[in-house]
Each structure stands twice: as structure tokens, then as C-alpha cells.
Amino acid sequence: MLISLSEAEIGKSYRVVQLHGGLNFQRRIAAMGIFIGGEIKIIRKAPFKGPLLVDINSSVVAVGRNIAFKIHVEEI
């Protein structure tokens, strides 16, 4: 079942399945190390719709909620 990254649960691992956005979005996501087929784990969700801290290939990256909404994942 596909969900957006913003709906993902803390502590679970997910696989990136779809990215919804234009060329600038694709470049920004690639610079963070997020790509289709990649694994991602939610470490923390900031309150009040703040950014998510995610583990991508042993690197911790902050992803804004608007960006996380455009990344669709499935649980591994």
C-alpha cells in the first residue's frame, strides 16, 4: 500500500516508489540521496508540521513536510 512519506510511521523502514514533482524537485531530492527504489527510515517527526528527520544510507537528512508529501513509499 502506497502512502506519502509525511504519513509514514517513526521507526519503520520504507522503499521509495514514486516521486511527484518537476525538474527542480527531482534535482533537490537527488541531492538528498532520495531515489526510486531507495530505502528510507523515519527517525523523528517535528511537531506543528515541521520537518521529518530521515535515515538515508546511514545519513540523517531533514525533509520538509511539503517535500515529504510528494514522495510515495511502501513499507518494507
C-alpha positions as CSV (number, residue, x, y, z in Angstrom):
1,M,0.0,0.0,0.0
2,L,1.4,3.4,-1.0
3,I,1.5,6.3,1.4
4,S,3.2,9.6,1.3
5,L,6.4,10.0,3.4
6,S,4.6,12.5,5.6
7,E,2.2,9.8,6.7
8,A,4.9,7.2,7.4
9,E,5.4,6.0,11.0
10,I,8.5,6.6,13.1
11,G,11.0,3.7,13.3
12,K,9.7,1.8,10.3
13,S,11.6,1.3,7.0
14,Y,10.2,2.2,3.6
15,R,11.0,1.9,0.0
16,V,10.6,4.9,-2.3
17,V,8.1,4.0,-5.1
18,Q,7.1,7.3,-6.7
19,L,8.2,10.9,-6.8
20,H,5.7,13.6,-7.8
21,G,7.3,16.9,-8.9
22,G,9.0,18.8,-11.5
23,L,12.6,19.0,-12.6
24,N,13.7,21.2,-9.7
25,F,12.0,18.9,-7.2
26,Q,13.8,15.9,-8.8
27,R,17.2,17.6,-8.5
28,R,16.6,18.6,-4.9
29,I,15.5,15.1,-4.0
30,A,18.5,13.5,-5.8
31,A,20.9,15.8,-3.9
32,M,19.5,14.5,-0.6
33,G,20.1,10.9,-1.8
34,I,16.4,10.0,-2.3
35,F,15.6,8.0,-5.4
36,I,13.1,5.5,-6.6
37,G,13.9,2.1,-5.1
38,G,15.9,3.5,-2.3
39,E,15.3,2.7,1.4
40,I,14.3,5.4,3.9
41,K,13.6,5.2,7.6
42,I,11.7,7.9,9.7
43,I,13.7,8.9,12.7
44,R,11.7,11.8,14.0
45,K,8.7,14.0,13.1
46,A,8.9,17.6,14.3
47,P,5.7,18.9,15.9
48,F,3.5,21.5,14.2
49,K,4.0,20.2,10.7
50,G,7.8,20.7,11.0
51,P,10.4,18.7,9.0
52,L,11.0,14.9,9.2
53,L,14.4,13.5,10.1
54,V,15.0,10.5,7.9
55,D,17.8,8.0,7.6
56,I,19.0,7.6,4.0
57,N,22.0,5.3,3.6
58,S,23.2,6.0,7.1
59,S,22.9,9.7,6.7
60,V,20.4,11.8,8.6
61,V,18.6,14.3,6.4
62,A,15.8,16.8,7.2
63,V,12.9,16.7,4.7
64,G,10.2,19.4,4.8
65,R,6.6,18.3,5.0
66,N,5.7,19.7,1.6
67,I,8.5,17.6,0.0
68,A,7.6,14.6,2.1
69,F,4.0,14.8,0.8
70,K,5.3,14.4,-2.8
71,I,7.3,11.2,-2.0
72,H,5.3,8.0,-2.0
73,V,6.6,4.9,-0.2
74,E,5.7,1.4,0.7
75,E,6.6,-0.4,3.9
76,I,9.4,-3.0,3.7
